[in-house]
Amino acid sequence: MLTEMIIMGKPTADIGADHGELAKFLIEKQLAPQVMASELGDGPYMRLLDGLKHSPGREMIEVRQGNGLTVLEPGEVVNVVIAGLGGDAMVDILSRDWQKAASYKRYVFQPMSRPWSLRRKLSQKGWPILEERLVEDNGRLFIAISSSPGNKPYRLSALEIDMGPLLLWSENKLRTRYLKFYLQKYRQAYLGLLKAETMNVSLLDEYHSKIKELEAILR
């Protein structure tokens, strides 16, 4: 899924590369001429080196140790893939230097939690959401978001921030399941707020609006 969202044939960085599977795939399938794979901690960095040790095309994969985009020079690659982190951590990586972050043309994110944090920041900075994908693996739904640097902030509705402006209206076969998951989540949160000792009226209204809007979409 992630490899289909990059700009093909261009240098690519995999930030937080784990065992280097993405880097190996990109080189083996000739989807990128060069890949920079990074990890932060000593242990993950050594595991990454070990995972790539006998990989075909190893000379086209450069392994670096460092935090986020600090391992890259401005404009050094075209694609940046950041997967396996939470949305807050992804925002933190970008926010350390937005000017440097904007020197790379395409980002592919796979947030494992709090994707709304990433979408909110992208919209505030004016980075368009180019594509959103939804896949299932071992019974769990995963999303991927591609974006590119921009400078025209735009508004997303509360539902679009939570669920994705493109996924919300996509024809993906998993869409209904995805929407129902969020609907159940909203209903549980709403009931929890009703039972709270101190009633948060504004939050109740927000969840009520989301529930009604999502119910209308699912009809």
C-alpha positions, 0 to 999 in steps of 0.5 A: 500500500505505501509503495503505491503512494510514493513518486515512483523512481525517485530517492526515498527515505524511510524514517523509522525503518524497523527491519528495513523491509520497505527499503528492500522492497523498493530496491528489489522492485526497482521502485526507487533508485536509492533508499535512506533507512533510519532508526533512532535508538541503538538497538533498533539501529543495529537490528536495521543493519542486521535486517539489511545485511544480506539484502540484494541491492544493499549498496543502494540502501544507506542506513543512518541513525538519528531523530526524524528528518535530522538524518536528511539534508534538505531536498536530499530525497523526493519521498519521505515515508513515516510509518508505525508511529502515532499521529502526534509523533509524526506532527512532532517530526515535521514541526521541528523544522517546517522549512526543511520538511517542505523540501521533500515533495511527497510524504506517505504516513501510516499513523498507528494512532491519533491520525486526526492529530496529523490531519489537523496539523496538515490542514493548518499548515496548508499541506493538501491530503492527496490520497488516503487508503484503508487496508485490513491486516490480521483483522485490524484496519490500517490507514495511509495518508499521502501529502505534499508541502503547501502553504494554503491552509484549509478547513476540515470538518470534525468528521473529516479530521477524525476519519479522513476527508477522502476516506469518509466518501471513498468507495473502499470496500472497508469503508462501511466497517470503518464508519461503523467503528467510529460510530460505535466509538462516538456513541460510547463516548457520548454515553460516558459523558452523560454518566460523568459527574460533571457534564461537558455540554460542548463536548456532548454537543460535538459528539451528538453532531458527529453521531447524527452526521455519521448516521446520515452518511451510513443510511 
